[in-house]
């Protein structure tokens, strides 16, 4: 009897989680024109021979036509349960830096929950973290923030901004030029 009650409570939580995620995803689409899709499958081998989860995710992303075609900015969260694999595929306009960020999201926000068999929690919290990483101008853990879309956050949704952001990081990195320390006089005794 306790097992049935636990299973029923788990099912209710999963339905509530799915409802919250659906609401968030619809709001993202309406307010930011961001298409985010969560796909859970039993195994990728049900769909053909793919050498990796990455190959399968890229094929699924393309065949479903995720994101705006001109911006190429869709997001796919793919979880292959029996294979014990997952992939976050982002449109090419996000650039390589976002692929690295998504790898960290999997490692730090999905896997700890999955390893504890808290799949629904991992999907929900991991999805919120993906949104935060893609849209750093608001915090989706506070659903009211989705109503506060600013011109600045809309500009940051453009491919131009993401390209500029990547270039800015490079510029900052290139701006750190080694300095010669030959002109400095170092004290010969330590300060007390």
C-alpha positions in Angstrom: 0.0 0.0 0.0 2.8 2.4 0.9 4.5 1.7 -2.5 1.2 2.5 -4.3 0.9 5.8 -2.4 4.5 6.7 -3.1 4.0 5.9 -6.8 0.8 8.0 -6.9 2.5 10.9 -5.2 5.4 10.6 -7.7 3.0 10.6 -10.6 1.2 13.8 -9.3 4.6 15.5 -8.9 5.6 14.5 -12.4 2.4 15.9 -13.8 2.8 19.2 -11.8 6.4 19.5 -13.0 5.3 18.9 -16.6 2.6 21.6 -16.2 5.1 24.1 -14.8 7.6 23.4 -17.6 5.0 23.6 -20.2 3.9 27.0 -18.9 7.5 28.3 -18.8 8.2 27.0 -22.3 5.0 28.6 -23.7 5.9 31.9 -22.0 9.4 31.9 -23.4 8.0 31.3 -26.9 5.5 34.1 -26.5 7.7 36.7 -24.8 11.1 36.0 -26.3 10.4 33.9 -29.4 12.7 31.2 -28.0 11.7 27.7 -29.0 12.8 25.2 -26.4 11.8 21.5 -26.7 12.2 18.7 -24.2 12.2 15.2 -25.6 12.5 12.1 -23.5 12.8 8.8 -25.3 13.4 5.2 -24.2 16.4 4.6 -26.4 17.8 6.2 -29.5 18.3 2.8 -31.1 14.5 2.7 -31.6 15.0 5.3 -34.3 17.9 3.8 -36.2 21.6 3.4 -35.9 23.4 6.5 -34.7 27.0 6.5 -33.6 26.3 8.9 -30.7 23.7 10.8 -28.8 25.1 14.0 -30.4 24.5 12.7 -33.9 21.0 11.7 -33.0 20.2 15.0 -31.3 21.5 17.0 -34.2 19.4 15.0 -36.6 16.3 15.4 -34.5 17.0 19.1 -34.1 17.2 19.6 -37.9 14.3 17.3 -38.7 12.0 19.1 -36.3 13.2 22.5 -37.5 13.7 23.9 -34.0 14.1 27.6 -33.5 13.8 30.5 -35.8 15.2 29.6 -39.2 16.9 33.0 -39.7 18.4 33.2 -36.2 19.0 29.4 -35.8 18.4 29.7 -32.1 16.4 26.7 -31.0 17.1 24.5 -28.0 16.6 20.8 -27.7 16.9 18.9 -24.4 17.1 15.2 -25.3 17.0 12.5 -22.7 17.5 8.8 -23.7 16.4 7.0 -20.5 17.5 3.4 -21.2 20.8 4.5 -22.8 21.6 6.7 -19.8 22.5 9.6 -22.1 21.4 13.1 -22.6 22.3 16.0 -24.9 21.4 19.7 -25.0 21.5 20.8 -28.6 21.5 24.6 -29.3 21.2 26.4 -32.6 24.5 27.3 -34.3 23.9 31.0 -33.7 24.7 30.5 -30.0 28.3 29.6 -30.8 30.8 27.2 -29.2 30.8 29.0 -25.9 27.1 27.9 -25.4 27.9 24.3 -26.2 30.4 24.4 -23.3 27.9 26.0 -21.0 25.3 23.4 -21.8 27.8 20.6 -21.0 28.3 22.2 -17.6 24.5 22.4 -17.1 24.2 18.7 -17.7 27.1 17.9 -15.4 26.0 20.2 -12.6 22.2 20.5 -12.8 20.8 17.4 -14.5 23.1 14.5 -13.6 23.1 15.0 -9.8 19.3 14.5 -9.8 19.3 11.7 -12.3 21.9 9.8 -10.3 19.5 10.1 -7.3 16.6 8.8 -9.5 14.9 12.2 -9.3 14.3 12.5 -13.0 11.4 15.0 -12.9 13.3 17.3 -10.6 16.5 17.1 -12.7 14.6 18.0 -15.9 12.8 20.9 -14.3 15.8 22.4 -12.5 18.1 21.7 -15.4 15.7 23.4 -17.8 15.5 26.5 -15.7 19.3 26.6 -15.6 19.5 26.3 -19.4 17.2 29.2 -19.7 19.3 31.2 -17.2 22.4 30.4 -19.2 20.8 31.5 -22.5 19.0 34.5 -21.1 21.2 35.9 -18.3 19.0 39.0 -17.9 16.4 37.3 -15.7 16.0 34.5 -13.3 13.4 32.0 -14.3 13.3 30.5 -10.8 11.1 33.5 -10.2 8.3 33.0 -12.7 7.3 36.7 -12.3 10.5 37.6 -14.0 9.3 36.3 -17.3 6.8 39.2 -17.3 9.6 41.7 -17.0 11.2 41.4 -20.5 13.2 44.5 -21.2 14.6 46.0 -24.4 18.1 45.0 -23.2 17.0 41.3 -22.9 15.3 41.4 -26.3 18.5 42.7 -27.9 20.5 40.0 -26.2 18.3 37.4 -28.0 19.7 38.4 -31.4 22.4 36.6 -33.2 24.4 39.8 -33.5 24.5 40.2 -29.7 25.7 36.6 -29.2 28.4 37.2 -31.9 29.4 40.5 -30.2 29.4 38.7 -26.8 31.8 36.1 -28.1 34.1 38.7 -29.7 34.0 40.8 -26.5 35.3 37.9 -24.5 38.1 37.5 -27.0 38.8 41.2 -26.9 39.0 41.1 -23.1 41.3 38.1 -23.3 43.5 39.7 -25.9 43.6 42.9 -23.8 45.6 41.2 -21.1 49.1 41.9 -22.3 52.1 40.6 -20.4 53.9 43.4 -18.6 57.6 43.6 -18.1 58.5 43.7 -14.4 62.1 44.8 -14.9 61.3 48.4 -14.0 59.8 47.5 -10.6 62.0 47.6 -7.5 61.1 44.8 -5.1 61.7 45.2 -1.3 64.6 43.2 0.0 63.0 42.7 3.4 59.5 41.4 4.1 56.9 43.8 5.4 56.0 43.2 9.1 
